[in-house]
Amino acid sequence: MTSPYYTTKCLYPIFIHFLLQQVYSSVKIPIIGVGGIACADDVIEFMSVGATAVQVGSQNLRDTCACRDIINELPQKMDKYGIKTLGGIIGRSHL
């Protein structure tokens, strides 16, 4: 049986490209990023291309503590990248 994590992770670049090229520039409503989010870096990447929130799905099947770990990891990653607030990075790759 194929893990759903691997299925969504291989589609991750497509989701990012679609969000970056199509959705963010076309709508003025909040965007929820989904598909392959497994760590804090993924959250930051999705928000940078325009997601206002993210959904962690299949990763929860692999690791029941995934959401907790991502939340705990975010402050360190934000410090590493010089991010003061997550809201401040939404769509920054479009600037």
C-alpha positions in Angstrom: 0.0 0.0 0.0 1.3 3.4 -0.9 1.6 6.0 1.9 -0.5 9.1 1.3 2.5 11.1 2.6 4.6 10.1 -0.4 1.8 10.9 -2.8 1.3 14.4 -1.5 5.0 15.1 -1.0 5.7 14.4 -4.7 3.0 16.8 -5.6 4.4 19.5 -3.3 6.2 21.5 -6.0 3.0 21.5 -8.1 1.0 22.9 -5.1 3.6 25.6 -4.5 3.7 26.6 -8.2 -0.1 26.7 -8.5 -0.4 28.8 -5.3 2.4 31.1 -6.5 1.4 31.5 -10.1 -2.4 31.2 -10.1 -4.3 31.5 -6.9 -2.5 34.3 -5.0 -2.7 36.8 -7.9 -6.3 35.8 -8.8 -8.2 36.0 -5.5 -8.5 38.4 -2.6 -9.7 35.9 0.0 -7.6 33.9 2.5 -5.8 30.9 1.0 -5.3 27.7 3.0 -2.1 25.9 1.8 -2.5 22.1 1.7 -0.4 19.2 0.3 2.8 17.8 1.7 3.2 20.1 4.7 5.4 18.1 7.1 7.6 20.6 8.9 8.0 24.3 9.9 10.0 25.0 6.7 7.0 23.8 4.6 4.7 26.2 6.6 7.1 29.1 5.9 7.3 28.2 2.2 3.6 28.0 1.8 3.0 31.3 3.6 5.7 33.0 1.6 3.8 32.2 -1.6 0.5 33.4 -0.3 -1.1 31.0 2.1 -2.7 32.7 5.1 -3.0 29.3 6.9 -1.9 25.7 6.3 -3.4 22.3 6.8 -1.3 19.4 8.0 -2.9 16.2 6.7 -1.1 13.1 5.8 1.9 13.8 8.0 -0.4 13.3 11.0 -0.8 9.6 9.8 2.9 9.2 9.9 3.5 11.1 13.1 0.7 11.7 15.5 2.8 14.6 17.1 3.4 16.3 13.7 1.3 19.4 14.5 2.8 19.8 17.9 6.3 19.4 16.5 5.7 22.0 13.7 4.3 24.5 16.2 7.3 24.0 18.5 9.8 24.2 15.6 8.3 27.4 14.1 9.9 29.9 16.5 13.4 28.6 15.9 12.9 28.6 12.1 11.5 32.1 12.3 14.6 33.3 14.2 16.8 31.5 11.8 15.3 33.3 8.8 14.7 36.7 10.6 11.0 36.4 10.5 9.3 38.5 13.1 5.7 37.4 12.5 4.1 34.8 10.2 1.6 37.3 9.0 4.5 39.5 7.7 5.6 36.8 5.3 2.3 36.1 3.6 2.9 36.5 -0.1 6.4 37.9 0.3 7.7 35.9 -2.7 5.5 38.0 -4.9 7.2 41.3 -4.0 
